Amino acid sequence: MTDSRIPTHLWLEAKIRELSSQGVGIYVTHKGEKMGGLVLLKLSNMKGVCKLLTQQRDIDGVLGWVNALNEEIIEEKRADDYIVRSASRDPDLWVIEIESVAMLNPFE
């Protein structure tokens, strides 16, 4: 049986190019496993608060986005601390930061 999912690095590279061409500040702060690493997404409004979203599979195996800390809006320092802990526990994890006043998830 083969896995027909798009490798994480290709999916991210395409989205990064798309968002960069639109003038969106997007940064890869931690590179994870190229083929299948999950993504942790920090959406910063550049005023000290952010949204921190992580990927999670549903019962059918479909990836979706959920709040990483069970709160929609959190202090940026708290998000950064969570990111450091998560990346140290899971070296396969990708961490993407996006600067967006509206803090909308462009991956949905």
C-alpha positions as a Markdown table, in Angstrom:
| # | Residue | x | y | z |
|---|---|---|---|---|
| 1 | Met | 0.0 | 0.0 | 0.0 |
| 2 | Thr | 1.4 | 3.4 | -0.9 |
| 3 | Asp | 0.7 | 6.8 | 0.7 |
| 4 | Ser | -0.8 | 9.2 | -1.9 |
| 5 | Arg | -0.5 | 12.3 | 0.2 |
| 6 | Ile | 1.6 | 15.3 | -1.0 |
| 7 | Pro | 4.9 | 15.5 | 0.9 |
| 8 | Thr | 4.8 | 18.2 | 3.5 |
| 9 | His | 7.7 | 20.1 | 2.1 |
| 10 | Leu | 6.2 | 20.4 | -1.4 |
| 11 | Trp | 2.8 | 21.5 | 0.0 |
| 12 | Leu | 4.5 | 24.2 | 2.2 |
| 13 | Glu | 6.9 | 25.4 | -0.5 |
| 14 | Ala | 3.9 | 26.0 | -2.8 |
| 15 | Lys | 1.9 | 27.9 | -0.2 |
| 16 | Ile | 4.9 | 29.9 | 0.9 |
| 17 | Arg | 5.5 | 31.0 | -2.7 |
| 18 | Glu | 1.9 | 31.9 | -3.1 |
| 19 | Leu | 1.7 | 34.0 | 0.1 |
| 20 | Ser | 5.0 | 35.6 | -0.5 |
| 21 | Ser | 3.9 | 36.8 | -3.9 |
| 22 | Gln | 0.9 | 38.4 | -2.2 |
| 23 | Gly | 3.2 | 40.3 | 0.2 |
| 24 | Val | 2.4 | 38.2 | 3.2 |
| 25 | Gly | 5.2 | 37.8 | 5.8 |
| 26 | Ile | 5.7 | 34.1 | 6.1 |
| 27 | Tyr | 8.6 | 32.3 | 7.7 |
| 28 | Val | 9.7 | 28.7 | 8.3 |
| 29 | Thr | 11.2 | 28.8 | 11.8 |
| 30 | His | 11.7 | 25.0 | 12.1 |
| 31 | Lys | 12.0 | 22.5 | 9.3 |
| 32 | Gly | 10.5 | 19.2 | 10.0 |
| 33 | Glu | 10.3 | 15.8 | 8.2 |
| 34 | Lys | 10.1 | 16.4 | 4.5 |
| 35 | Met | 7.6 | 13.7 | 3.6 |
| 36 | Gly | 5.2 | 13.7 | 6.5 |
| 37 | Gly | 5.9 | 16.1 | 9.3 |
| 38 | Leu | 2.9 | 17.9 | 10.8 |
| 39 | Val | 2.7 | 21.7 | 10.9 |
| 40 | Leu | 2.4 | 24.1 | 13.8 |
| 41 | Leu | 1.2 | 27.5 | 12.6 |
| 42 | Lys | 1.7 | 30.8 | 14.4 |
| 43 | Leu | -0.5 | 33.7 | 13.2 |
| 44 | Ser | 0.8 | 36.9 | 14.7 |
| 45 | Asn | -1.0 | 40.2 | 14.6 |
| 46 | Met | 2.4 | 41.9 | 15.4 |
| 47 | Lys | 0.8 | 43.5 | 18.5 |
| 48 | Gly | 1.8 | 40.9 | 21.1 |
| 49 | Val | -1.0 | 38.3 | 20.6 |
| 50 | Cys | -1.4 | 35.5 | 18.1 |
| 51 | Lys | -3.2 | 32.3 | 17.2 |
| 52 | Leu | -1.4 | 29.0 | 17.5 |
| 53 | Leu | -2.8 | 26.2 | 15.3 |
| 54 | Thr | -1.7 | 22.7 | 14.9 |
| 55 | Gln | -2.8 | 20.0 | 12.5 |
| 56 | Gln | -4.8 | 17.1 | 13.7 |
| 57 | Arg | -6.4 | 14.2 | 11.8 |
| 58 | Asp | -10.0 | 13.4 | 12.2 |
| 59 | Ile | -11.4 | 9.8 | 12.4 |
| 60 | Asp | -11.3 | 9.5 | 8.6 |
| 61 | Gly | -7.6 | 10.6 | 8.5 |
| 62 | Val | -8.4 | 14.1 | 7.1 |
| 63 | Leu | -6.1 | 16.8 | 8.3 |
| 64 | Gly | -7.7 | 19.9 | 10.0 |
| 65 | Trp | -6.6 | 22.8 | 12.1 |
| 66 | Val | -7.2 | 23.1 | 15.9 |
| 67 | Asn | -6.1 | 25.6 | 18.5 |
| 68 | Ala | -2.9 | 24.2 | 20.0 |
| 69 | Leu | -3.5 | 25.6 | 23.5 |
| 70 | Asn | -7.3 | 25.4 | 23.6 |
| 71 | Glu | -7.6 | 29.1 | 23.4 |
| 72 | Glu | -8.2 | 31.1 | 20.2 |
| 73 | Ile | -6.0 | 34.1 | 21.0 |
| 74 | Ile | -2.9 | 33.9 | 23.2 |
| 75 | Glu | 0.1 | 36.0 | 24.3 |
| 76 | Glu | 2.9 | 35.7 | 21.8 |
| 77 | Lys | 5.4 | 34.8 | 24.5 |
| 78 | Arg | 3.2 | 31.8 | 25.6 |
| 79 | Ala | 3.0 | 30.7 | 22.0 |
| 80 | Asp | 6.8 | 30.9 | 21.6 |
| 81 | Asp | 7.4 | 28.9 | 24.7 |
| 82 | Tyr | 5.0 | 26.2 | 23.4 |
| 83 | Ile | 6.7 | 26.2 | 20.0 |
| 84 | Val | 10.2 | 25.6 | 21.6 |
| 85 | Arg | 8.8 | 22.7 | 23.7 |
| 86 | Ser | 6.9 | 21.1 | 20.8 |
| 87 | Ala | 9.9 | 21.3 | 18.4 |
| 88 | Ser | 12.2 | 19.8 | 21.0 |
| 89 | Arg | 9.8 | 16.9 | 21.5 |
| 90 | Asp | 9.0 | 16.4 | 17.8 |
| 91 | Pro | 11.9 | 17.0 | 15.4 |
| 92 | Asp | 9.6 | 16.1 | 12.5 |
| 93 | Leu | 7.4 | 19.1 | 13.3 |
| 94 | Trp | 7.4 | 22.1 | 10.9 |
| 95 | Val | 6.8 | 25.5 | 12.5 |
| 96 | Ile | 5.5 | 28.3 | 10.2 |
| 97 | Glu | 5.0 | 31.9 | 11.3 |
| 98 | Ile | 2.7 | 34.3 | 9.4 |
| 99 | Glu | 2.4 | 38.0 | 10.1 |
| 100 | Ser | -1.3 | 38.9 | 9.6 |
| 101 | Val | -3.3 | 41.6 | 11.4 |
| 102 | Ala | -6.5 | 39.6 | 10.8 |
| 103 | Met | -4.8 | 36.3 | 11.9 |
| 104 | Leu | -6.6 | 34.3 | 9.3 |
| 105 | Asn | -5.4 | 30.8 | 8.5 |
| 106 | Pro | -4.4 | 30.8 | 4.8 |
| 107 | Phe | -4.1 | 27.0 | 4.8 |
| 108 | Glu | -7.8 | 26.4 | 5.3 |
